Structure formats: C-alpha cells, structure tokens
Amino acid sequence: AAAALDAAAARGRCDGATVAALQDLKEKLADHMDHEEGEIFPLLAEIPERELKRMAGLVLGARPADVLELTIRLQVQHLEPALARHVLGTMCEVARGTRFRRWLDRALGAAA
C-alpha cells in the first residue's frame, strides 16, 4: 500500500501531505485491528453464538442505511466470492425476521 501511495504521489495524483496522512491512517487502523484481535476477539469467544448473533443484529439495525450500505460494499469488494457470500449470509441470518434481506437485495443488487 505504501508503494502505491508513493507511485500516486510521483504521478502527481496526490501530494506528500496526503500520502503522509494516508500512511498515518493505515498505521492507526493496523493498531486498532491488533487491539481487536488480541484483546476483544478472545472475550467474544466466551459469549455463546446465539447471543453474538443477537448482538450483531442489534448493531446492524442501529446503523443508518447509507452508512451500512457503504460499509457492506467496502467489505464485500475486498473478499473472495465465497467469503463474501458467507458474510452476507451471516448478516441475513442475524437480521432474520426483519426486512434486511429485501433491503440488501435492493442496496447491493446482484452482489447480494
């Protein structure tokens, strides 16, 4: 990613400040993910799957539709097709009994 940023800067597509800001963002996101994987995920492993699914449904339902659509699009486009289908299927499962699947089909079209 850093090489791609440097190449974009060399072609004049972004300035040095933008490259530095994006590299800083990348480092902060990496630190955040390390924290989740090292501290939060082990705690989640102690919660029964049924309760995790209930909580995931509450999180999905609390997000504005435009934010949720953007988030899902960003997630799905960077996953292998089989994993993307699994993620979308799990979202539909935790939102069972709602209109989420219908919304997802409209929001993402064929990607869902």
N, C-alpha and C positions, 0 to 999 in steps of 0.2 A: 504494500500500500504506500509506503514511503517513497519507493521508486516511482510509482505512478504519479504521486504528488509532485515530485521533483521534475518529472518529464512534463507535466502540465504547466508548471511554472516556467520551464525552459521554453516552451512553445508560446508563452505569453498568455496562457488561459487563466492563470491566477497568479497573484503577486506573492511575495515572500511572507507577508503577514498572514495571508490566507493559508498558505502551506503550514506555517507555524501553528496557527490556530487549529487546523485540522489534525496535525500531529499531536497537539496537546489534548484534543478531544479523544483521539484514539487511545492515548495513554490512560486518560481518565476512565474510558469505557472498559479498557482491559483491567484496570484496578477494580472497577465495580464488579466485573464478571468473576475475577479471582475471589472477591469477597463472597459473592453469592455461592460459588462452587465450594468454597472452603468452609463457610460458616452457616449459610442459610440452607443449602440443599441437605446437609446431614440432619438438620432439625426437621425439615419437611418429611424426611424418610420415616420419622417417628409417628406421623399423622396417618390414620387409616385412609386408604384410597378413596373411599366413599366421601369422606369429609374433604379431602383435597379437591375432588371434583365439584363438590358443593361450593367451596370457596372460589374455585376457578370460575364457576358460573356467576357468582356474585361480582367478581372482578370484571368479567366480560360485560355484564349488564350495567355496570356503573360507568362505562366509558362512552363518551359521545360517539355517535355513529361515524362521523367523518374521521375522528382520531382512530377508532377501531379499524375502519377500512384501510387507512393508510398503514397502520401497524401490521395488519394481516398481509397486505400486499408486499410490504418490505420483507416480512418473514418468509413468505412463500416463494418469492422470486429467488431467494438465495439457498433454497433447499433442493435436494434431489427430489424428483417427482413422487417417489414412493413415500418419502418422509413428509413431503408437503401434504399428500393425501391423508397420512396418519394424523398430522397436526390439525388439519381441518376437520377430520372425522372426530377427533377428541373434543374439539371446540363444540361441534354439533352435539356430541354426547352430553357434555356438561350443561348445555343450554336446552336440553330436551324439555318439551312441554312449553316452549316459547316459540316465537316466530323467527328465531335466529337463522335457521336453515334457509327460510324463504328470503330473508334479508341478505344472507351471504350469497345466495344464488344471484340475486339482483346486483349486489355490490361488486362481485368478482366475476360474474358471468361464467364462462367455461372453465376458469381456473379453479372454481369450487368443485 
